[in-house]
Amino acid sequence: MLETVELRKVFKGKTAVEEVSLYLNRGESVGLIGPNGAGYEELTSYENLKFFGRVYGLNGKELEIKIQELLETVGLRDRQKELIRTYSGGMKRRINIAAALLHDPQIVIMDEPTVGIDPQSRNHILETVRRLNRDNGTTVLYTSHYMEEVEQLCSRMYIMDHGRIIASGTKEELQHILSGEDTLIIQLNRPNPELAEELRSIESVRQVEEMDHGLKLIVMKNSYILSGIVQIAERLGVQIQNIHIQSPSLEDVFLHLTGRKLRD
């Protein structure tokens, strides 16, 4: 359906994309993950969609039916006569999506469609993308900083860092990268940077992430370090309230591969 081979993009002397090769099969939803307007604002959303529909070669009853269908899909049919400039950021994003779907495209490329919008609009957009792929068979390339969205929507994903693809596959294939590790969630009575630093020095500890109420560690499986963690905490006067062991998540994989959080 779509394939790029060693794609390169330089913008103002800076290489943004370097030798990117990827593919999308027909009817597939694929995520593109990396670290970190709606047209004419003096027109109504209806007028915007009518304009873009004519650009796509649609007219008459066919265009009118399509406009009303898409306004219903994005949850803005009752607001169609209001000026775009009165819309929230999330509502503008939803109209952008409606405009892109007027001509029933076989493939849709969505670039961070939920950044900085309200929860209601976010849910509308995610459900719209899900229905497009599941019910209409539309091929979707979905780029985002939000791992949980890509997990929900995409059957395969590519992880990019510094303009290069560093890993790709299904959720299960990517999680297998850390198949020899466990994730420990440690809840503490108070934050303690010294504890985090001491745990980073342990050979079997791969990553330490400080959280609001504790630490997240990626450790080698069967490393038997729990007693050592408890001893270090006691020596530093830090009370461990709970330790939870779980399999590494996709965000853990991302952190392992890139050395930083997904939203950094």
HUBEL-V747495 format. One record per pair of residues at least 6 apart in sequence whose ideal C-beta (glycine too) atoms are under 6 Angstrom apart, sorted by the first residue. I is the first residue (numbers start at 1). J is the second residue. Records with the same first field share a line. If there is no record, write none. Layout:
I = J / J
This chain:
1 = 24 / 25 / 26 / 139
2 = 24
3 = 23
4 = 22
5 = 21
6 = 19 / 21
7 = 17 / 20
8 = 18
9 = 16 / 17
15 = 163
16 = 163
17 = 163
18 = 163 / 164
20 = 165
22 = 158
24 = 30 / 139 / 141
26 = 139
27 = 137 / 139
28 = 139
29 = 133 / 140 / 153 / 154 / 155
30 = 141 / 154 / 156
31 = 142 / 150 / 154 / 157
32 = 143 / 158
33 = 150 / 157 / 159
34 = 160
35 = 264
36 = 145 / 263 / 264
38 = 84 / 92 / 95 / 96
39 = 48
41 = 84 / 85
44 = 81 / 83
45 = 76 / 80 / 95
46 = 80
49 = 67 / 98 / 99
52 = 99 / 102
53 = 63 / 102
56 = 102 / 103
66 = 102
70 = 98 / 101
71 = 77 / 80
73 = 128
74 = 94 / 98
75 = 124
76 = 94
89 = 116 / 117
90 = 117 / 118 / 121
93 = 113 / 117
94 = 121 / 124
107 = 139
108 = 138 / 140
109 = 141
110 = 142
111 = 143
112 = 144
113 = 125
114 = 122 / 125
129 = 153
132 = 138
133 = 140
142 = 153
144 = 150
145 = 262 / 263
147 = 250 / 251 / 262
150 = 157
156 = 170
158 = 165 / 168
159 = 166 / 167
161 = 258
166 = 257
167 = 257
174 = 250 / 253
177 = 253
178 = 248 / 253
180 = 221
181 = 218 / 248
182 = 219 / 221 / 245
183 = 218 / 246 / 248 / 252
184 = 217 / 219 / 245
185 = 216 / 244
186 = 214 / 215 / 243
187 = 213 / 214 / 241 / 242
188 = 214 / 238
189 = 239
192 = 238
194 = 236
195 = 236 / 238
196 = 208 / 210 / 215
198 = 232
199 = 205 / 208
200 = 208
204 = 219 / 220 / 223 / 225
205 = 217 / 219
206 = 218
207 = 218 / 255
208 = 217
209 = 216
218 = 252
233 = 240
251 = 262
254 = 262
